[in-house]
Amino acid sequence: MKNLKISILSILIIIITFIITRQFLILHAGFKNIEIPTKESRQFGNMSTYKWLTVKKLSHKYNISQQEIFKVLEIIPHKDDENTPIIELMKKYNKTPEEMKKNLRKIIENHRNLEGKKYE
């Protein structure tokens, strides 16, 4: 009876060890496949701010009206566009990434110019 219990426990230990080893190898292979993002690869990827940045957030961050931001982005807004991520607006209004980047830079530069004038 004692030998039977030891045999069953030994088999369970072997099975559990096998399962843990297999899961570790799968996890390790997954980590090896992760590529370090470069400046080029993250432009509009999952790590990009375009994925989550909205006109409403830009408005609060730079203290600019939402209408002014839409004007700079060259977009005539529709209902709830202020809560739509920039990348979705780009697709919705058929804008190129270069256009959106150029227009977003205008917003940032205008903000910097205004901030600089405050301290003069």
Buried (B, 14 or more C-beta within 10 A) or exposed (E): EEEEEEEEEEEEEEEEEEEEEEEEEEEEEEEEEEEEEEEEEEEBEEEBEBEEBBBBBBBEEBEBEBEBBBBBBEBEBEEEBBEBBBBBBBEEBEBEEEBBBBBBEEBEEBBEEEEEEEEE
